[in-house]
Amino acid sequence: MPRPRNTTPSKSLEIAVPITLRNQVEQHLFSEALERIPQGAFSQFFCGLASEFFNQSFLDLAPYIANTPVGVHVVRGPKLTIQALERALKGQA
């Protein structure tokens, strides 16, 4: 039985990563049952990470922590969580 056709068009992307990082990803994706990395595993892995990144918000805590330079303490999380945290820090919760 053939695989179902992907309804979302895709385009190949070639990137270079440090070999140590590639080894970690390969170890993570390796299937003991198949004795190899499954087809499409790299795409699923990186698409999942990219989607997670773009669905999150960032909040710099510098305005809330005295004498803290911008960019030193930055938190990341789901947009609703970051909004709730920011309201709490501003005393609006």
C-alpha positions, 0 to 999 in steps of 0.5 A: 500500500503506497503512502498517502500523498502529503497535502502540504507542499514541501521544499528541500532544505540543506543545512550544515550542523556540527558533527556532534549535534548531527550524531546526537540527532541521529542517535535520537531518531534511530529506530532499534526495530528498523535498525536505521533512521526511519524515512522522514524522521529528520524532517519531522524532527526539525519541522516539529522544533521549528513549529514549537519555536514559532508558537512560543513567545519570549519575555526578557526579565530585565525590567523586573530584576534590578540591575539586570542587563537586557538579554541575560534572563530571557524566558520562553514558553507558550504565548498564553503562559508568557502573557500570564507571567508578564501580567503577574510580574506587572501586578495585574494578575 
